[in-house]
């Protein structure tokens, strides 16, 4: 039997953890349940992760990468800031629609770790990652389109992140796809109106 790498074990356990939390809730996401879902002995968990906190951090990181780093393809920004913003928001939205269970797990993890003093820093870390990746996107638009913003960049980054975050959460709760899609276009129009041509 071929030896399974630690990296593959970690990926398998992360995928299993997403399934367990999405199906049973975070309260039932014991290491035993996660290992059973992954089809491995419980000792494999401790070989792959130093702690459950590290697993939770990897779950958060996976969600962040999927939602922002992979969806907001910086290489696809153009000289038209409005088009870039709209396309970027639509890619994030498409990612959320494709994996709603992962979005649900992400929100559940956020509220869970906020209640645990030993894990609370993960929630802050999660949003720091969202802000950092959103800033990359905003900066790429500035460079490609030759624009600046009528609000500080840090404020725009928070506005952008909060808009996406709220849209996805409200869609998970209400299931109003048409309304969410219309809101994305409205947000994109508003954010585009904040772009100001840079002086040459």
FENBEL-V154923 format. One record per pair of residues at least 24 apart in sequence whose C-alpha atoms are under 8 Angstrom apart, sorted by the first residue. I is the first residue (numbers start at 1). J is the second residue. D is the distance in Angstrom with one decimal. If there is no record, write none. Layout:
I&J&D / I&J&D
//
This chain:
6&47&7.9 / 6&48&5.9 / 7&48&7.9 / 9&44&7.7 / 9&48&6.5 / 10&48&5.8 / 10&49&7.4 / 12&38&6.3 / 13&38&6.0 / 13&45&7.5 / 14&55&7.1 / 14&58&7.3 / 14&59&6.4 / 18&59&7.5 / 18&101&7.7 / 18&102&6.5 / 18&105&6.7 / 21&105&6.3 / 22&101&5.7 / 22&102&7.3 / 22&104&6.9 / 22&105&5.8 / 26&108&7.1 / 26&109&7.3 / 26&112&7.8 / 53&119&6.7 / 56&109&7.5 / 57&122&6.5 / 59&106&7.6 / 60&106&6.4 / 60&109&7.7 / 60&126&6.3 / 61&126&7.2 / 63&102&6.8 / 63&103&7.2 / 63&106&6.5 / 64&126&7.3 / 64&129&6.9 / 64&130&6.4 / 66&95&7.2 / 67&92&5.7 / 67&95&6.2 / 67&96&7.0 / 68&92&6.6 / 68&130&7.0 / 68&133&6.4 / 68&134&7.1 / 69&133&6.3 / 71&95&6.6 / 72&137&6.8 / 73&137&7.9 / 74&136&7.6 / 74&137&5.8 / 74&140&6.3 / 77&140&6.9 / 77&141&6.0 / 77&144&6.8 / 78&141&7.0 / 78&144&5.7 / 78&145&6.4 / 79&141&7.5 / 79&144&5.2 / 79&145&3.9 / 79&146&7.4 / 80&145&5.9 / 81&141&6.1 / 81&142&8.0 / 81&145&6.1 / 81&192&6.3 / 81&195&7.4 / 82&188&6.7 / 82&189&6.7 / 82&191&7.8 / 82&192&4.9 / 84&141&7.1 / 85&188&5.8 / 85&191&7.6 / 85&192&7.1 / 86&184&7.4 / 86&185&6.5 / 86&188&5.1 / 86&189&7.8 / 89&164&7.4 / 89&184&6.7 / 89&188&7.5 / 90&184&7.2 / 92&164&7.8 / 93&164&7.9 / 93&168&7.4 / 96&168&6.9 / 100&172&7.3 / 103&168&7.8 / 104&172&7.4 / 107&169&7.9 / 130&161&6.8 / 131&157&6.2 / 131&158&6.5 / 131&161&6.6 / 134&160&7.4 / 134&161&6.8 / 146&197&6.2 / 146&198&5.8 / 147&195&6.0 / 147&196&5.3 / 147&197&4.4 / 147&198&4.8 / 148&195&5.8 / 148&196&5.2 / 148&197&6.3 / 148&198&5.7 / 149&194&5.4 / 149&195&4.7 / 149&196&5.5 / 150&194&5.2 / 150&195&6.4 / 150&196&6.5 / 151&194&7.1 / 160&191&7.9 / 163&187&7.5
//
